[in-house]
Structure formats: structure tokens, C-alpha cells
């Protein structure tokens, strides 16, 4: 796969290295590869990566200028701009790091109880209503994972707001909570699904391919004032990440990528677990497998372009499941204001057009 067109490299005058945050997830790969392979440096940038403990920490550090940019949930750009559970801070993204890549993992105990899909999960919830509450976890209140979990439950007639409890747990803590039986399942990106399967503690009834193929997942999140005042550095970040994402999508590179991500300073998870959903096959724990190239897309099919359609998919999901606080309204133009396709194309010099991933979203890949 050829690398995307990028701006010519040249030194950028900067008083300090840019501090870039990430969470221990496979889809931080473009950021990590851009750092390790020298793409940031080639575009004239000095950068430092900072592994963070959770999405709320990343949000707050972006708000208070402790991070210049970060690997972030696409919906965080929207929620931070709206001021949901935080001071309203205009944020934008000029780059989508990946599409798809999530799965729902349920405890092995639920399999033993006869749960096989959303319908049998509903039957178990009804059967045990007087005995216990089922608790599921998502990584952030405003996230594609929350939307997907709610879509999956609602598809079988389960009311996500009333029939179960949904709590927020940071991605690296999900597997530990599943093992400790404090939660019954979760929705997250890898490697935390593959780890549960490998340790025979969980299984996956659904992935992004079942729920919403091609959905926007992680992005590069920056404050709007950073994108304006440090425009040259921001565009250089996007250009470098575009090159890195193209490399991450090369099938021949996926095993090397798993080796890189497994390092202690990055994911600190066994390489074979990371490779499951990168190089494949991704195993759901009950016999189904998915090719790694299908499980997560880092670059192909227009994945990196932050089109308003991608933001609209997130907005519609948040509204559909009442994940916005009462009284909050979505201002007109929020999608185009926050998901800046123009900045992506300015940075990469690529053709401006509706990409295949947007077509998928518009033609039924909404998980409804």
C-alpha cells in the first residue's frame, strides 16, 4: 500500500517538544509507529509520548495544556467541546487513527449460564432479575463503545438505562475487573478482548464488524486554539500520522507492529495477544475467527479522514441512547466544527471526497 502524499519535511521552530498522550490499546499504533520510525522527526517535530491511565485523564490534560495532542476517543472531541462533565473547551480532530476495532466481551460464567448472543443475554437478565443486577463496563461515558454496547443490548429488547448497570472503567483495568467478578462484561478495543479469550476468562459475542462496520474509533485530539496558533506543528503531526497509519495497515508489517506495541513502555501485554487482532486471526473464544485486516483498519478505505459524517454517527448514537445530560442540545454545525476534514487534506494533500467508510455508515452500518 503506498503511503499517502504528505507535506515536504522541514524543521519547525518550536520552543519545546510536543507532549502526546496515549492509552495502552492496539489503536494507539499510528502514534507509536510515528514516534519509533522517525516520522515525527522527519516532519520537523520534537515529540514525547506519555502513556496515560484513562480517558478522563487525557481529556483533563488536554484542557489544562498538560498534553498538546493525544490518542483519544472520537466522541471525546465532541463531549469536551460541549463541556460534558468538564469545562467546555473547543477541541478538534484533523485525523482519525482507525475505524472499527472494538468487541464486546462477556464472562465465561455467562456462557455457562447459556448466554450465546444478545437474545439469550436478555433471557438471563429476565430470569435473574430478583437475584442480581448485571454490570457491564465501557471505557468512557461518551464513546463508540458505550453506543455499541447499548445498540447490542437494545437489539434484543434490553433497556440499557434500566435493565442493567453500565459503569466506566479505564481500558487497562477491564480485564482485571472481569477476573475479579466486579463486572460481567465490557466493550473495548484490543488487546483487552483477546487477553480475556486467551486466559479463558471471557468470550466475544459481537465485534465492530457485527455492530457498526467502519465506525470512527480513535482520533488525534487537540484544543482548537492549538490547531490555530500552532498550525504548522499540528499539520505536521497529521502528516506524520498519515504515513504511520499507512504502514500499520500493511499486512507484512502487522507482526512487527505487535512486537513493537508489546514493549513495556507501550502496552506491556504479550506479543501473541496483541497480534491476535492485528495480524489475525482474532478469536472470539467460541470458535469464530476474524482476519486481523478486517478487525481494525488504520488507513485504507478513507479511514483517516475526519469527515462530518463520522462525527454525525457518534452524535446520533449518543442521542439515540440518551447518553447526553438532560437539557444538552447539539449546536448546528458541531460535526463539521470538530471533525476537520479540511485540516486532514491540507496536511496530506490527498483528494477530497466521500470515502468508502462514510458510505458504509450511511448505508446501514450504524448498528441500529
PyMOL commands that set and color helices and strands:
alter all, ss='L'
color gray80, all
select helices_A, chain A and resi 26-36+39-42+55-63+74-82+108-112+118-127+144-154+171-179+192-198+208-211+224-229+231-248+251-261+271-278+292-295+308-320+334-338+341-348+356-362
alter helices_A, ss='H'
color red, helices_A
select strands_A, chain A and resi 18-22+47-51+69-73+91-96+99-100+102-107+135-138+165-168+185-189+202-207+218-223+282-283+289-290+296-297
alter strands_A, ss='S'
color yellow, strands_A
deselect
rebuild
show_as cartoon
